[in-house]
Amino acid sequence: MSVQDFDAWLATRCAHVEQALADSLPADAPAGLCDVMRYAVLGEGKRLRPLLVLATAEALGGLPDAALRAACAVEIIHAYSLVHDDLPCMDDDVLRRGQATAHVKFGEARALLAGDALQALAFELLTPAEAGGVPAAMQAGLCRLLAQAAGAAGMAGGQAIDLASVGRRLDVTQLRHMHQLKTGALLLGSVRLGRACALQPVSAPVWQALDNYGTAIGLAYQVVDDILDATVASEQLGKTAGKDAAQDKPTYVSLLGLAEARALAQRLRDQALQALDEGGINRESGHLHALADRLIHRNN
């Protein structure tokens, strides 16, 4: 697949997701709650998680309506997690995606409630009321996958470990476990959501290949995040650079050094592509390969 073809796919899918997110978010929630929700979700954002859902579903001939709903749902869960992570009781940050964090702009209470409302909205999107849309069994499966990725055994559990690890010395195995939950679970979950949209049963080799791919890029994303946090200015990063070092949090850069962290990111990218090849997922017609490359070479 050419770079131009992938860029065209990327632009089209991001536009679809952006419009679907805008249509899904409430315009009339009480006491201006809708303003906080829309602020947290819309605008700047890489939309990597929705793109993983859509690319996986397309590779398997998945149901388009289910895939778009799942893409929006996982992005809304991601947005809610950022709102909560930025709160003073968590990471206490003032900059996100190049603008003031939600609690700085709207106050802590409304930011907290907006996060709660976004989490509920994600599951509402996966269970449409209209008949003839997404099959009920598929709805249930998507809800379960998203809940697992976001809950105590996934993103929330990883964040708990992260907060408990400030000032502590973790080894690479412990750091990997933390980030497989905190960051990796929602990225792997995005691949699994796309897989769950398939209309035909997915073979065991393809099932495992996609899990291996999702696990590798989930960890690679965090490794690159740590590298960027240590090497890129806040203006380019869109969030406060150097925050992990300032808070004495363990990172791949602090444990391995910059050169080895970069080498690890490349190895994980290679593992992701190898998994797709072993699962027989076509490199030329699919977009999962290109997404892995973009993830590794991003600059924010």
C-alpha positions in Angstrom: 0.0 0.0 0.0 1.3 3.4 -1.0 1.7 6.3 1.5 -0.7 8.3 -0.5 -3.4 5.5 -0.4 -3.0 5.2 3.4 -3.1 8.9 3.9 -6.3 9.1 1.9 -7.8 6.3 4.0 -6.7 7.9 7.2 -8.2 11.3 6.3 -11.5 9.7 5.3 -11.9 7.5 8.4 -10.8 10.3 10.7 -13.5 12.5 9.2 -16.1 9.8 9.6 -15.2 9.3 13.3 -15.1 13.0 14.0 -18.6 13.5 12.5 -19.9 10.5 14.4 -18.4 11.7 17.6 -20.0 15.2 17.1 -23.3 13.6 16.4 -23.1 11.3 19.4 -22.3 13.8 22.1 -25.2 15.6 23.7 -25.9 19.2 22.9 -28.3 19.9 25.8 -27.0 18.2 29.0 -27.9 20.0 32.2 -25.9 22.9 33.6 -23.5 23.0 30.7 -22.3 19.5 31.2 -22.5 19.0 27.4 -19.9 21.8 26.9 -17.4 20.0 29.0 -18.1 16.6 27.3 -17.7 18.1 23.8 -14.6 20.0 24.9 -13.0 16.8 26.1 -13.7 14.7 23.0 -13.8 16.9 19.9 -11.0 18.7 18.1 -7.3 17.7 18.3 -6.6 14.0 18.7 -4.8 11.2 16.9 -7.9 8.9 16.9 -5.6 5.9 16.9 -8.0 3.7 18.9 -10.9 4.3 16.5 -8.6 3.8 13.5 -7.5 0.4 15.0 -11.2 -0.6 15.4 -12.0 0.4 11.8 -8.9 -1.1 10.2 -9.4 -4.5 12.0 -13.1 -4.6 11.2 -12.4 -3.8 7.5 -9.7 -6.5 7.3 -12.2 -9.1 8.5 -15.3 -7.8 6.6 -16.9 -6.5 9.7 -20.3 -4.8 10.1 -19.7 -1.1 9.3 -22.3 0.3 11.7 -21.0 -1.8 14.6 -17.4 -0.8 13.8 -18.1 2.9 13.7 -20.1 2.7 17.0 -17.2 0.8 18.6 -14.7 3.2 17.2 -16.6 6.2 18.8 -17.1 4.3 22.1 -13.5 3.5 22.6 -12.4 7.1 21.8 -15.0 8.4 24.3 -13.6 6.0 27.0 -10.1 7.3 26.2 -11.3 10.9 26.4 -13.0 10.3 29.8 -9.8 8.7 31.1 -7.8 11.8 30.1 -10.2 14.1 31.9 -9.9 12.1 35.1 -6.1 11.5 34.7 -5.5 15.2 34.5 -7.4 16.0 37.8 -5.3 17.3 40.7 -6.0 14.1 42.6 -4.4 12.1 39.8 -1.7 13.4 37.5 -2.6 17.1 38.2 -1.9 18.4 34.7 -3.0 21.7 33.1 -2.3 21.0 29.4 -3.9 18.4 27.1 -3.9 18.4 23.3 -2.5 21.9 23.3 -5.2 23.5 25.4 -6.2 23.8 29.0 -7.3 20.6 30.6 -11.0 20.2 31.3 -10.8 20.9 35.0 -8.8 24.0 34.5 -11.3 25.4 32.0 -14.6 24.2 33.7 -13.7 23.3 37.3 -12.9 20.0 39.0 -16.5 19.0 39.8 -17.8 19.5 36.2 -14.8 17.8 34.8 -15.3 14.8 37.1 -19.0 14.6 36.1 -18.2 15.0 32.4 -15.9 12.0 32.7 -18.6 10.0 34.4 -21.1 10.9 31.7 -18.7 10.1 28.9 -18.1 6.6 30.3 -21.8 6.0 30.4 -22.3 7.4 26.9 -19.7 4.9 25.4 -21.8 1.9 26.4 -25.0 3.6 25.3 -23.5 4.0 21.8 -22.8 0.2 21.7 -26.4 -0.6 22.4 -28.5 1.3 19.9 -32.3 1.4 20.5 -33.2 1.2 16.8 -34.1 -2.2 15.4 -32.2 -3.8 12.6 -28.8 -2.3 13.4 -26.2 -4.2 15.4 -27.2 -7.7 16.4 -27.9 -8.0 20.1 -25.2 -10.7 20.6 -22.7 -8.4 19.0 -23.7 -5.5 21.2 -23.2 -7.6 24.3 -19.8 -8.8 23.1 -18.7 -5.3 22.3 -19.8 -4.0 25.8 -17.9 -6.8 27.5 -14.7 -6.1 25.6 -14.8 -2.4 26.3 -15.6 -2.9 30.0 -12.7 -5.4 30.3 -10.2 -3.0 28.6 -11.3 0.0 30.7 -11.8 -1.6 34.1 -9.7 -2.9 37.0 -8.0 -5.5 34.9 -7.2 -2.9 32.2 -6.8 0.8 32.0 -8.1 1.7 35.5 -5.9 -1.0 37.1 -2.9 0.3 35.3 -3.5 3.8 36.4 -3.7 2.6 40.0 -0.3 0.9 39.7 1.1 4.1 38.1 0.0 6.3 41.0 1.3 3.8 43.5 4.7 3.6 41.7 5.7 7.3 42.1 9.1 7.5 43.6 9.5 3.7 43.5 12.1 1.7 41.5 10.3 -0.7 39.1 12.1 -3.2 36.9 11.3 -3.6 33.3 8.9 -6.5 33.9 6.9 -4.5 36.4 6.9 -1.5 34.1 5.7 -3.6 31.2 2.9 -5.0 33.3 1.7 -1.6 34.4 1.7 -0.2 30.8 0.0 -3.3 29.4 -2.9 -2.3 31.6 -2.7 1.5 31.7 -2.1 2.1 28.0 -2.0 -1.2 26.2 -5.3 -2.6 27.3 -7.4 0.0 25.5 -5.2 -0.3 22.3 -5.5 -4.1 22.4 -9.2 -3.7 23.2 -9.6 -1.5 20.1 -8.3 -4.4 17.9 -10.5 -6.8 19.7 -13.5 -4.5 19.2 -12.9 -4.4 15.5 -12.5 -8.2 15.5 -15.8 -8.6 17.3 -17.6 -6.7 14.5 -16.8 -9.6 12.0 -19.8 -11.1 10.5 -18.1 -14.5 10.0 -16.3 -16.5 12.6 -12.6 -15.6 12.9 -10.2 -18.5 12.7 -7.9 -19.3 15.7 -4.7 -18.3 13.9 -6.1 -14.9 12.9 -7.6 -14.4 16.3 -4.2 -15.0 18.0 -2.4 -12.9 15.4 -4.6 -9.9 16.1 -4.1 -10.3 19.8 -0.3 -10.4 19.4 -0.4 -7.4 17.1 -2.6 -5.4 19.6 -0.3 -6.4 22.5 2.8 -5.3 20.7 1.5 -1.9 19.5 -0.1 -1.3 22.9 3.3 -1.5 24.5 5.1 0.3 21.6 2.8 3.3 22.0 3.8 3.7 25.6 7.5 3.3 24.9 7.2 6.1 22.2 5.2 8.2 24.6 8.0 7.9 27.2 10.6 8.9 24.5 8.6 11.9 23.4 8.0 13.0 27.0 11.8 13.1 27.4 12.7 14.7 24.0 10.0 16.9 22.7 8.8 20.3 23.8 5.3 20.9 25.3 4.2 23.0 22.3 4.8 20.1 19.9 3.7 17.4 22.4 0.4 19.1 23.2 0.8 18.3 26.9 3.3 19.1 29.6 6.7 17.6 28.6 9.0 16.1 31.2 6.1 15.6 33.6 7.1 11.9 34.3 10.6 12.9 35.3 9.4 15.8 37.4 7.0 13.5 39.3 9.7 10.8 39.7 7.7 8.2 37.7 9.4 5.2 36.2 9.6 5.2 32.4 11.2 3.2 29.7 13.7 6.0 29.2 14.6 6.2 32.9 15.0 2.5 33.1 16.6 1.7 29.7 18.1 4.9 28.5 17.0 6.7 25.3 18.8 4.6 22.8 17.6 1.3 24.2 14.0 2.6 24.5 14.1 3.5 20.8 15.4 0.1 19.9 12.6 -1.5 22.0 9.9 0.5 20.2 11.3 -0.7 16.9 11.4 -4.3 18.0 7.8 -4.1 19.1 6.8 -2.6 15.8 8.5 -5.6 14.1 6.7 -8.0 16.3 3.4 -6.4 15.4 4.0 -6.7 11.7 5.3 -10.3 12.1 2.1 -11.2 13.9 0.0 -9.9 11.0 2.1 -11.8 8.5 1.8 -15.0 10.5 -2.0 -14.5 10.6 -2.1 -14.1 6.9 -3.5 -10.6 7.1 -2.6 -9.0 3.8 0.0 -6.2 4.0 -1.1 -4.6 0.7 -4.8 -4.4 1.2 -4.9 -3.7 4.9 -4.2 -0.7 7.1 -3.0 -2.3 10.3 0.6 -2.5 9.0 0.7 1.2 8.2 -0.9 2.1 11.5 1.9 0.3 13.3 4.5 2.3 11.3 2.8 5.6 12.0 2.6 4.9 15.7 6.3 4.3 15.9 7.3 7.4 13.9 4.9 9.9 15.4 6.2 13.1 16.9 3.4 13.9 19.4 
